[in-house]
Amino acid sequence: MNLLRRILLMTATFTASSLASASPAILETGDKIRILDVGLASQLKIVFGADLHLAEVDARDDEYHDNYKRMAQYKGNPDALPLMIERAKQADLFVLGGDILSFPSLANMDLLLNSLKELDKPWVFINGNHDWHFEGLPGTETALRAEWSANRLAPLYQGKNPHASSLDIKGVKLLFLDNGTGEILPEQLEFFRKEIADGKPAILMIHIPLYVPGRGLDFACGHPDWNADHDPHWQIERRPQWPVEGHNKTTLDFCQEVWAAQNLLGIFAGHTHVRSTDFYKGKFQIVAPWGSKGDFLEITVQ
C-alpha cells in the first residue's frame, strides 16, 4: 500500500471513530510512526523493539542444555541491541517488547542488563513467549512464567508487576501487559479496566498481537482458532498444547474491551517478526519488525 493511500485510509478510519479524548491521525514513514492531534504540550518519543532473540549461554546453565539447545542454534544479533539503545538515548522511553531473549540464561541476562546500563532514560521490559521459556521443563506455561520471572528475570521488571504496569508520560498513559502465554489473567483484565477508566489518551503495548479479522494465528491473542486443533508448534517448542476449548473467557473479554475502549489510541506488539499495520474498530495495531535484524519502531506522539 503506498503512503498516500495509507494516510487516506487512516484518516477515514479515525474520522469514523468515536474516541473520547482524541481523534488522532497516523503517519508512517518506514519504521517511523507519528501519532498526531493527541493534543500534547510536547512530543512524546518512544523506541519500541521486539524479537531480538538473544541466545547467549555459558557453563552456568549447563544443566539446562537440553532445554535451550534448539533455540541456541538461532543466534540473535547482539549488535541490534546497542543500536536500539543508542537511538533510545534521544527518546523519552525505550520499550523492550518481548522475545528479547530466546531463553532465560544467565549469559543472556548479563548481556541485556549490562547493555541497558548504557541508557540514561527510562525503559520497560515486557515478557514474550520465549524470554522465560526453557523448552521441555515440566509445568504449565503460567506456572513456568511465574517461576522464571521471579527467579531469573526479576531485575528486568525494576520492582514492577511483570504481568501489568503503566506509565504516565507527557499526558499519555502507556499500558504494558504480558500476554506471552497467549492468554490474559483475571488480574490483567482488572488492571486494564482500572487504568483505562480515567479517560486519558492511552496506548497498549504487548508482545502477541490481538486478533484482527483476516489475520492468521500469529495474531494469536483472541484468535477464534486458537485451540489444540490449530497448534502446530507445541511439540517442537516442548510446551503444553493450546487448550481444546480455546481461549478462556477472560482473554476474550479483554480483547473485546480493548477494542471498545474509546480513549485507547492503539496497540504496539511484536511476535510475528513481520512489520504490519492494521486498523480495526477505530484503532491501530502496529507490529514491530524483526529486532534481530536491527529494526525497530520510532514512535512520536504529539
MARTORPA-287878 format. One record per residue (C-alpha): chain; residue number from 1; x, y, z. Coordinates in Angstrom, 3 decimals. Layout:
BEGIN
<atom chain="A" n="NUM" X="X" Y="Y" Z="Z"/>
...
This chain:
BEGIN
<atom chain="A" n="1" X="0.000" Y="0.000" Z="0.000"/>
<atom chain="A" n="2" X="1.522" Y="3.343" Z="-0.983"/>
<atom chain="A" n="3" X="1.939" Y="6.120" Z="1.563"/>
<atom chain="A" n="4" X="-0.829" Y="8.386" Z="0.218"/>
<atom chain="A" n="5" X="-3.363" Y="5.576" Z="0.205"/>
<atom chain="A" n="6" X="-2.357" Y="4.576" Z="3.750"/>
<atom chain="A" n="7" X="-2.739" Y="8.133" Z="5.036"/>
<atom chain="A" n="8" X="-6.177" Y="8.428" Z="3.420"/>
<atom chain="A" n="9" X="-7.236" Y="5.111" Z="4.931"/>
<atom chain="A" n="10" X="-6.037" Y="6.118" Z="8.380"/>
<atom chain="A" n="11" X="-7.769" Y="9.494" Z="8.184"/>
<atom chain="A" n="12" X="-11.033" Y="7.881" Z="7.163"/>
<atom chain="A" n="13" X="-10.742" Y="5.288" Z="9.888"/>
<atom chain="A" n="14" X="-10.204" Y="7.765" Z="12.689"/>
<atom chain="A" n="15" X="-12.780" Y="10.248" Z="11.366"/>
<atom chain="A" n="16" X="-15.364" Y="7.489" Z="11.654"/>
<atom chain="A" n="17" X="-14.278" Y="6.583" Z="15.160"/>
<atom chain="A" n="18" X="-15.688" Y="7.945" Z="18.399"/>
<atom chain="A" n="19" X="-12.559" Y="8.300" Z="20.521"/>
<atom chain="A" n="20" X="-13.475" Y="10.244" Z="23.627"/>
<atom chain="A" n="21" X="-10.202" Y="12.042" Z="24.244"/>
<atom chain="A" n="22" X="-8.642" Y="12.422" Z="20.808"/>
<atom chain="A" n="23" X="-9.099" Y="11.716" Z="17.120"/>
<atom chain="A" n="24" X="-5.518" Y="11.095" Z="16.058"/>
<atom chain="A" n="25" X="-4.033" Y="10.759" Z="12.627"/>
<atom chain="A" n="26" X="-1.177" Y="8.339" Z="11.946"/>
<atom chain="A" n="27" X="1.714" Y="8.967" Z="9.591"/>
<atom chain="A" n="28" X="4.110" Y="6.130" Z="8.779"/>
<atom chain="A" n="29" X="7.448" Y="6.503" Z="7.072"/>
<atom chain="A" n="30" X="9.060" Y="3.083" Z="7.169"/>
<atom chain="A" n="31" X="9.504" Y="2.263" Z="10.842"/>
<atom chain="A" n="32" X="8.929" Y="5.842" Z="11.990"/>
<atom chain="A" n="33" X="5.426" Y="6.293" Z="13.394"/>
<atom chain="A" n="34" X="3.859" Y="9.693" Z="14.107"/>
<atom chain="A" n="35" X="0.615" Y="9.844" Z="16.081"/>
<atom chain="A" n="36" X="-0.785" Y="13.328" Z="15.558"/>
<atom chain="A" n="37" X="-3.543" Y="15.512" Z="17.040"/>
<atom chain="A" n="38" X="-3.484" Y="13.959" Z="20.510"/>
<atom chain="A" n="39" X="-3.003" Y="17.423" Z="21.974"/>
<atom chain="A" n="40" X="0.208" Y="17.028" Z="23.965"/>
<atom chain="A" n="41" X="2.117" Y="20.079" Z="25.166"/>
<atom chain="A" n="42" X="5.376" Y="18.461" Z="23.997"/>
<atom chain="A" n="43" X="6.256" Y="15.459" Z="21.877"/>
<atom chain="A" n="44" X="6.486" Y="12.012" Z="23.422"/>
<atom chain="A" n="45" X="9.173" Y="9.875" Z="21.798"/>
<atom chain="A" n="46" X="9.366" Y="6.098" Z="22.243"/>
<atom chain="A" n="47" X="11.653" Y="3.442" Z="20.813"/>
<atom chain="A" n="48" X="9.881" Y="0.070" Z="20.646"/>
<atom chain="A" n="49" X="11.966" Y="-3.015" Z="19.809"/>
<atom chain="A" n="50" X="10.980" Y="-6.675" Z="19.906"/>
<atom chain="A" n="51" X="12.183" Y="-10.148" Z="18.962"/>
<atom chain="A" n="52" X="15.935" Y="-9.780" Z="19.257"/>
<atom chain="A" n="53" X="16.092" Y="-13.438" Z="20.342"/>
<atom chain="A" n="54" X="19.416" Y="-13.168" Z="22.119"/>
<atom chain="A" n="55" X="20.818" Y="-16.674" Z="22.644"/>
<atom chain="A" n="56" X="23.939" Y="-16.327" Z="24.774"/>
<atom chain="A" n="57" X="24.874" Y="-19.274" Z="27.018"/>
<atom chain="A" n="58" X="27.749" Y="-20.362" Z="29.228"/>
<atom chain="A" n="59" X="28.628" Y="-23.113" Z="31.691"/>
<atom chain="A" n="60" X="26.456" Y="-21.657" Z="34.450"/>
<atom chain="A" n="61" X="23.381" Y="-23.070" Z="32.701"/>
<atom chain="A" n="62" X="24.800" Y="-26.422" Z="31.612"/>
<atom chain="A" n="63" X="22.024" Y="-28.212" Z="33.493"/>
<atom chain="A" n="64" X="19.539" Y="-26.670" Z="31.060"/>
<atom chain="A" n="65" X="21.469" Y="-27.544" Z="27.900"/>
<atom chain="A" n="66" X="18.733" Y="-29.834" Z="26.655"/>
<atom chain="A" n="67" X="16.211" Y="-27.058" Z="27.274"/>
<atom chain="A" n="68" X="17.947" Y="-24.324" Z="25.317"/>
<atom chain="A" n="69" X="19.862" Y="-26.235" Z="22.623"/>
<atom chain="A" n="70" X="17.224" Y="-25.855" Z="19.878"/>
<atom chain="A" n="71" X="16.794" Y="-22.110" Z="20.236"/>
<atom chain="A" n="72" X="20.532" Y="-21.575" Z="20.773"/>
<atom chain="A" n="73" X="21.046" Y="-22.594" Z="17.141"/>
<atom chain="A" n="74" X="19.320" Y="-19.391" Z="16.036"/>
<atom chain="A" n="75" X="21.675" Y="-16.719" Z="17.248"/>
<atom chain="A" n="76" X="20.093" Y="-13.329" Z="17.669"/>
<atom chain="A" n="77" X="22.110" Y="-10.357" Z="16.529"/>
<atom chain="A" n="78" X="23.870" Y="-8.845" Z="19.591"/>
<atom chain="A" n="79" X="24.678" Y="-5.717" Z="17.559"/>
<atom chain="A" n="80" X="20.968" Y="-4.900" Z="17.259"/>
<atom chain="A" n="81" X="20.563" Y="-4.112" Z="20.953"/>
<atom chain="A" n="82" X="23.258" Y="-1.364" Z="21.112"/>
<atom chain="A" n="83" X="21.714" Y="0.187" Z="18.001"/>
<atom chain="A" n="84" X="18.314" Y="0.377" Z="19.685"/>
<atom chain="A" n="85" X="19.797" Y="1.723" Z="22.901"/>
<atom chain="A" n="86" X="21.748" Y="4.408" Z="21.072"/>
<atom chain="A" n="87" X="18.554" Y="5.594" Z="19.381"/>
<atom chain="A" n="88" X="16.636" Y="5.372" Z="22.670"/>
<atom chain="A" n="89" X="19.043" Y="7.898" Z="24.199"/>
<atom chain="A" n="90" X="17.225" Y="10.504" Z="22.105"/>
<atom chain="A" n="91" X="13.760" Y="9.314" Z="23.219"/>
<atom chain="A" n="92" X="11.692" Y="9.560" Z="26.396"/>
<atom chain="A" n="93" X="11.277" Y="5.800" Z="26.777"/>
<atom chain="A" n="94" X="12.695" Y="2.514" Z="25.493"/>
<atom chain="A" n="95" X="10.259" Y="-0.412" Z="25.402"/>
<atom chain="A" n="96" X="11.586" Y="-3.943" Z="25.022"/>
<atom chain="A" n="97" X="8.515" Y="-5.602" Z="23.565"/>
<atom chain="A" n="98" X="9.126" Y="-9.278" Z="24.238"/>
<atom chain="A" n="99" X="11.261" Y="-12.149" Z="22.967"/>
<atom chain="A" n="100" X="14.332" Y="-10.058" Z="23.588"/>
<atom chain="A" n="101" X="15.760" Y="-13.344" Z="24.927"/>
<atom chain="A" n="102" X="15.264" Y="-16.756" Z="23.378"/>
<atom chain="A" n="103" X="15.531" Y="-18.298" Z="26.867"/>
<atom chain="A" n="104" X="16.360" Y="-17.034" Z="30.365"/>
<atom chain="A" n="105" X="20.037" Y="-17.972" Z="30.540"/>
<atom chain="A" n="106" X="22.331" Y="-16.121" Z="32.922"/>
<atom chain="A" n="107" X="24.519" Y="-15.112" Z="29.995"/>
<atom chain="A" n="108" X="21.524" Y="-13.551" Z="28.258"/>
<atom chain="A" n="109" X="20.620" Y="-11.686" Z="31.418"/>
<atom chain="A" n="110" X="24.167" Y="-10.366" Z="31.802"/>
<atom chain="A" n="111" X="24.252" Y="-9.169" Z="28.207"/>
<atom chain="A" n="112" X="20.910" Y="-7.407" Z="28.419"/>
<atom chain="A" n="113" X="21.370" Y="-5.783" Z="31.829"/>
<atom chain="A" n="114" X="24.910" Y="-4.634" Z="31.084"/>
<atom chain="A" n="115" X="23.744" Y="-3.125" Z="27.801"/>
<atom chain="A" n="116" X="20.885" Y="-1.274" Z="29.484"/>
<atom chain="A" n="117" X="23.361" Y="0.364" Z="31.878"/>
<atom chain="A" n="118" X="24.405" Y="2.490" Z="28.906"/>
<atom chain="A" n="119" X="20.911" Y="4.017" Z="28.738"/>
<atom chain="A" n="120" X="20.152" Y="7.026" Z="30.937"/>
<atom chain="A" n="121" X="16.449" Y="7.061" Z="30.014"/>
<atom chain="A" n="122" X="13.529" Y="5.016" Z="31.390"/>
<atom chain="A" n="123" X="12.984" Y="1.569" Z="29.929"/>
<atom chain="A" n="124" X="10.312" Y="-1.134" Z="30.268"/>
<atom chain="A" n="125" X="10.635" Y="-4.859" Z="29.621"/>
<atom chain="A" n="126" X="7.605" Y="-6.911" Z="28.519"/>
<atom chain="A" n="127" X="7.731" Y="-10.708" Z="28.500"/>
<atom chain="A" n="128" X="7.259" Y="-12.522" Z="25.234"/>
<atom chain="A" n="129" X="6.619" Y="-16.232" Z="24.824"/>
<atom chain="A" n="130" X="10.342" Y="-17.088" Z="24.786"/>
<atom chain="A" n="131" X="12.000" Y="-14.829" Z="27.372"/>
<atom chain="A" n="132" X="11.133" Y="-17.122" Z="30.309"/>
<atom chain="A" n="133" X="10.907" Y="-20.402" Z="28.353"/>
<atom chain="A" n="134" X="13.457" Y="-23.187" Z="28.748"/>
<atom chain="A" n="135" X="11.883" Y="-25.765" Z="26.464"/>
<atom chain="A" n="136" X="10.697" Y="-29.050" Z="27.919"/>
<atom chain="A" n="137" X="10.564" Y="-28.166" Z="31.600"/>
<atom chain="A" n="138" X="7.548" Y="-29.681" Z="33.384"/>
<atom chain="A" n="139" X="4.648" Y="-27.478" Z="34.388"/>
<atom chain="A" n="140" X="2.042" Y="-25.173" Z="32.904"/>
<atom chain="A" n="141" X="3.123" Y="-22.120" Z="30.960"/>
<atom chain="A" n="142" X="1.545" Y="-19.854" Z="33.558"/>
<atom chain="A" n="143" X="3.470" Y="-21.548" Z="36.382"/>
<atom chain="A" n="144" X="6.765" Y="-21.624" Z="34.488"/>
<atom chain="A" n="145" X="6.449" Y="-17.983" Z="33.510"/>
<atom chain="A" n="146" X="5.830" Y="-17.053" Z="37.144"/>
<atom chain="A" n="147" X="8.773" Y="-19.145" Z="38.347"/>
<atom chain="A" n="148" X="11.344" Y="-17.827" Z="35.893"/>
<atom chain="A" n="149" X="10.071" Y="-14.265" Z="36.079"/>
<atom chain="A" n="150" X="10.591" Y="-14.320" Z="39.834"/>
<atom chain="A" n="151" X="13.841" Y="-16.282" Z="39.986"/>
<atom chain="A" n="152" X="15.773" Y="-15.225" Z="36.902"/>
<atom chain="A" n="153" X="14.182" Y="-12.290" Z="35.069"/>
<atom chain="A" n="154" X="13.247" Y="-10.211" Z="38.125"/>
<atom chain="A" n="155" X="15.809" Y="-7.394" Z="37.554"/>
<atom chain="A" n="156" X="14.179" Y="-6.628" Z="34.212"/>
<atom chain="A" n="157" X="10.899" Y="-5.580" Z="35.863"/>
<atom chain="A" n="158" X="12.589" Y="-2.980" Z="38.100"/>
<atom chain="A" n="159" X="10.270" Y="-3.740" Z="41.002"/>
<atom chain="A" n="160" X="7.060" Y="-3.524" Z="38.948"/>
<atom chain="A" n="161" X="4.468" Y="-6.234" Z="38.429"/>
<atom chain="A" n="162" X="5.748" Y="-8.302" Z="35.466"/>
<atom chain="A" n="163" X="2.195" Y="-9.049" Z="34.319"/>
<atom chain="A" n="164" X="0.947" Y="-5.475" Z="34.046"/>
<atom chain="A" n="165" X="2.275" Y="-1.975" Z="34.667"/>
<atom chain="A" n="166" X="1.740" Y="1.568" Z="33.454"/>
<atom chain="A" n="167" X="3.483" Y="4.894" Z="32.993"/>
<atom chain="A" n="168" X="2.028" Y="8.364" Z="32.516"/>
<atom chain="A" n="169" X="4.381" Y="10.386" Z="30.336"/>
<atom chain="A" n="170" X="3.600" Y="13.826" Z="28.934"/>
<atom chain="A" n="171" X="-0.155" Y="13.244" Z="29.127"/>
<atom chain="A" n="172" X="-0.266" Y="9.757" Z="27.606"/>
<atom chain="A" n="173" X="-0.951" Y="6.640" Z="29.644"/>
<atom chain="A" n="174" X="1.217" Y="3.740" Z="28.472"/>
<atom chain="A" n="175" X="-0.029" Y="0.282" Z="29.459"/>
<atom chain="A" n="176" X="2.317" Y="-2.722" Z="29.406"/>
<atom chain="A" n="177" X="0.822" Y="-6.241" Z="29.571"/>
<atom chain="A" n="178" X="2.472" Y="-9.648" Z="29.324"/>
<atom chain="A" n="179" X="0.335" Y="-11.882" Z="27.094"/>
<atom chain="A" n="180" X="3.185" Y="-14.238" Z="26.227"/>
<atom chain="A" n="181" X="1.181" Y="-17.363" Z="27.033"/>
<atom chain="A" n="182" X="-1.499" Y="-16.246" Z="24.586"/>
<atom chain="A" n="183" X="-3.930" Y="-15.777" Z="27.465"/>
<atom chain="A" n="184" X="-4.893" Y="-12.944" Z="29.818"/>
<atom chain="A" n="185" X="-5.078" Y="-13.368" Z="33.588"/>
<atom chain="A" n="186" X="-8.061" Y="-12.010" Z="35.553"/>
<atom chain="A" n="187" X="-5.750" Y="-9.578" Z="37.359"/>
<atom chain="A" n="188" X="-4.604" Y="-8.208" Z="33.993"/>
<atom chain="A" n="189" X="-8.173" Y="-7.618" Z="32.846"/>
<atom chain="A" n="190" X="-8.927" Y="-5.779" Z="36.086"/>
<atom chain="A" n="191" X="-5.731" Y="-3.763" Z="35.663"/>
<atom chain="A" n="192" X="-6.771" Y="-2.706" Z="32.162"/>
<atom chain="A" n="193" X="-10.257" Y="-1.739" Z="33.306"/>
<atom chain="A" n="194" X="-8.904" Y="0.383" Z="36.139"/>
<atom chain="A" n="195" X="-6.189" Y="2.091" Z="34.114"/>
<atom chain="A" n="196" X="-8.332" Y="2.903" Z="31.085"/>
<atom chain="A" n="197" X="-11.207" Y="4.280" Z="33.168"/>
<atom chain="A" n="198" X="-9.658" Y="7.723" Z="33.742"/>
<atom chain="A" n="199" X="-10.224" Y="8.718" Z="30.105"/>
<atom chain="A" n="200" X="-6.631" Y="9.757" Z="29.374"/>
<atom chain="A" n="201" X="-5.241" Y="9.055" Z="25.893"/>
<atom chain="A" n="202" X="-3.712" Y="5.590" Z="26.219"/>
<atom chain="A" n="203" X="-1.538" Y="3.182" Z="24.261"/>
<atom chain="A" n="204" X="-1.336" Y="-0.560" Z="24.946"/>
<atom chain="A" n="205" X="1.968" Y="-2.381" Z="24.496"/>
<atom chain="A" n="206" X="2.027" Y="-6.200" Z="24.414"/>
<atom chain="A" n="207" X="4.011" Y="-8.971" Z="22.756"/>
<atom chain="A" n="208" X="1.462" Y="-11.143" Z="20.929"/>
<atom chain="A" n="209" X="-0.831" Y="-9.053" Z="18.693"/>
<atom chain="A" n="210" X="-4.558" Y="-9.145" Z="19.299"/>
<atom chain="A" n="211" X="-6.629" Y="-10.958" Z="16.712"/>
<atom chain="A" n="212" X="-7.735" Y="-8.837" Z="13.774"/>
<atom chain="A" n="213" X="-10.184" Y="-10.388" Z="11.266"/>
<atom chain="A" n="214" X="-8.311" Y="-11.746" Z="8.276"/>
<atom chain="A" n="215" X="-5.068" Y="-12.325" Z="10.178"/>
<atom chain="A" n="216" X="-3.562" Y="-15.733" Z="10.932"/>
<atom chain="A" n="217" X="-2.557" Y="-17.353" Z="14.192"/>
<atom chain="A" n="218" X="0.498" Y="-15.151" Z="14.652"/>
<atom chain="A" n="219" X="-2.184" Y="-12.684" Z="15.816"/>
<atom chain="A" n="220" X="-2.982" Y="-15.255" Z="18.458"/>
<atom chain="A" n="221" X="-4.422" Y="-13.339" Z="21.399"/>
<atom chain="A" n="222" X="-8.173" Y="-13.691" Z="20.918"/>
<atom chain="A" n="223" X="-7.971" Y="-15.636" Z="17.652"/>
<atom chain="A" n="224" X="-11.068" Y="-17.858" Z="17.231"/>
<atom chain="A" n="225" X="-8.904" Y="-20.777" Z="16.018"/>
<atom chain="A" n="226" X="-6.504" Y="-20.659" Z="18.972"/>
<atom chain="A" n="227" X="-7.042" Y="-24.221" Z="20.199"/>
<atom chain="A" n="228" X="-5.467" Y="-27.674" Z="20.230"/>
<atom chain="A" n="229" X="-6.527" Y="-28.413" Z="16.657"/>
<atom chain="A" n="230" X="-4.528" Y="-25.449" Z="15.335"/>
<atom chain="A" n="231" X="-1.340" Y="-25.579" Z="17.410"/>
<atom chain="A" n="232" X="1.443" Y="-26.738" Z="15.078"/>
<atom chain="A" n="233" X="4.441" Y="-25.883" Z="17.267"/>
<atom chain="A" n="234" X="3.712" Y="-27.290" Z="20.715"/>
<atom chain="A" n="235" X="5.805" Y="-30.430" Z="20.191"/>
<atom chain="A" n="236" X="8.705" Y="-28.518" Z="18.618"/>
<atom chain="A" n="237" X="8.696" Y="-25.961" Z="21.434"/>
<atom chain="A" n="238" X="8.099" Y="-28.687" Z="24.046"/>
<atom chain="A" n="239" X="5.352" Y="-26.824" Z="25.839"/>
<atom chain="A" n="240" X="1.747" Y="-27.688" Z="26.763"/>
<atom chain="A" n="241" X="-0.665" Y="-27.763" Z="23.845"/>
<atom chain="A" n="242" X="-3.187" Y="-24.956" Z="23.500"/>
<atom chain="A" n="243" X="-6.472" Y="-25.887" Z="25.230"/>
<atom chain="A" n="244" X="-9.030" Y="-27.946" Z="23.348"/>
<atom chain="A" n="245" X="-11.699" Y="-25.397" Z="24.235"/>
<atom chain="A" n="246" X="-9.637" Y="-22.423" Z="23.026"/>
<atom chain="A" n="247" X="-9.296" Y="-19.115" Z="24.820"/>
<atom chain="A" n="248" X="-10.661" Y="-18.585" Z="28.292"/>
<atom chain="A" n="249" X="-13.431" Y="-16.049" Z="28.826"/>
<atom chain="A" n="250" X="-11.077" Y="-13.567" Z="30.479"/>
<atom chain="A" n="251" X="-8.939" Y="-13.360" Z="27.336"/>
<atom chain="A" n="252" X="-11.954" Y="-12.883" Z="25.092"/>
<atom chain="A" n="253" X="-13.406" Y="-10.242" Z="27.410"/>
<atom chain="A" n="254" X="-10.056" Y="-8.450" Z="27.470"/>
<atom chain="A" n="255" X="-9.813" Y="-8.314" Z="23.671"/>
<atom chain="A" n="256" X="-13.380" Y="-7.078" Z="23.388"/>
<atom chain="A" n="257" X="-12.814" Y="-4.342" Z="25.953"/>
<atom chain="A" n="258" X="-9.525" Y="-3.235" Z="24.386"/>
<atom chain="A" n="259" X="-11.141" Y="-2.717" Z="21.003"/>
<atom chain="A" n="260" X="-14.092" Y="-0.925" Z="22.636"/>
<atom chain="A" n="261" X="-12.060" Y="1.463" Z="24.853"/>
<atom chain="A" n="262" X="-12.748" Y="4.913" Z="23.439"/>
<atom chain="A" n="263" X="-9.651" Y="6.612" Z="24.813"/>
<atom chain="A" n="264" X="-7.259" Y="3.864" Z="23.687"/>
<atom chain="A" n="265" X="-5.363" Y="5.193" Z="20.682"/>
<atom chain="A" n="266" X="-3.967" Y="1.830" Z="19.641"/>
<atom chain="A" n="267" X="-1.659" Y="-1.098" Z="20.245"/>
<atom chain="A" n="268" X="2.011" Y="-1.873" Z="19.636"/>
<atom chain="A" n="269" X="3.140" Y="-5.515" Z="19.562"/>
<atom chain="A" n="270" X="5.835" Y="-7.877" Z="18.288"/>
<atom chain="A" n="271" X="5.933" Y="-11.668" Z="17.911"/>
<atom chain="A" n="272" X="5.325" Y="-12.091" Z="14.174"/>
<atom chain="A" n="273" X="8.789" Y="-10.864" Z="13.029"/>
<atom chain="A" n="274" X="6.936" Y="-9.042" Z="10.233"/>
<atom chain="A" n="275" X="6.192" Y="-5.313" Z="10.266"/>
<atom chain="A" n="276" X="2.482" Y="-4.636" Z="9.801"/>
<atom chain="A" n="277" X="-0.251" Y="-2.100" Z="10.458"/>
<atom chain="A" n="278" X="-3.948" Y="-2.839" Z="10.914"/>
<atom chain="A" n="279" X="-6.914" Y="-0.600" Z="11.671"/>
<atom chain="A" n="280" X="-9.845" Y="-2.131" Z="13.493"/>
<atom chain="A" n="281" X="-12.765" Y="-0.535" Z="15.324"/>
<atom chain="A" n="282" X="-11.187" Y="2.898" Z="15.131"/>
<atom chain="A" n="283" X="-7.784" Y="1.863" Z="16.467"/>
<atom chain="A" n="284" X="-4.419" Y="0.970" Z="15.015"/>
<atom chain="A" n="285" X="-2.404" Y="-2.134" Z="15.822"/>
<atom chain="A" n="286" X="1.199" Y="-1.840" Z="14.699"/>
<atom chain="A" n="287" X="3.530" Y="-4.837" Z="14.848"/>
<atom chain="A" n="288" X="7.238" Y="-4.131" Z="15.106"/>
<atom chain="A" n="289" X="9.762" Y="-5.559" Z="12.639"/>
<atom chain="A" n="290" X="12.134" Y="-8.389" Z="13.496"/>
<atom chain="A" n="291" X="14.505" Y="-6.851" Z="16.018"/>
<atom chain="A" n="292" X="17.258" Y="-9.362" Z="15.380"/>
<atom chain="A" n="293" X="17.776" Y="-7.686" Z="12.020"/>
<atom chain="A" n="294" X="18.428" Y="-4.405" Z="13.795"/>
<atom chain="A" n="295" X="14.978" Y="-2.986" Z="13.012"/>
<atom chain="A" n="296" X="12.651" Y="-1.283" Z="15.499"/>
<atom chain="A" n="297" X="9.911" Y="1.334" Z="15.721"/>
<atom chain="A" n="298" X="10.475" Y="5.005" Z="16.465"/>
<atom chain="A" n="299" X="7.207" Y="6.444" Z="17.753"/>
<atom chain="A" n="300" X="6.326" Y="10.102" Z="18.170"/>
<atom chain="A" n="301" X="3.089" Y="11.188" Z="19.838"/>
<atom chain="A" n="302" X="2.101" Y="14.844" Z="19.737"/>
